[in-house]
Amino acid sequence: MLKLFNHWSVFSKWPSGVLAQMILLKRNYIREFCIYCERTLKFSRSSRSGDSGGICAPCLLRECPEAYYSMKEEGKLTPLEIEEAEGSAP
């Protein structure tokens, strides 16, 4: 059964531990990814099927700086996200 997932490119970015839980424990997971750069943001258990889109901090800063600074002031971004976004800014 695991060989089946090797041929599906949609699962290529999924950690093997999450795939094992999906197969062995029959748990449902979704991959949350950035809609701009397609970087994986997180994996979460869900009753929904399919992947879910979001936006990472560097892309948010690049695409909508007003929203980024608003979220930063409100404390909605972690220090790691802030460092990653501002470290990658041009």
Secondary structure, 3 states (H helix, E strand, C coil): CHHHHHCCHHHCCCCHHHHHHHHHCCCCEEEEEECCCCCEEEEEECCCCCCEEECCHHHHHHHCHHHHHHHHHCCCCCHHHHHHHHHCCC
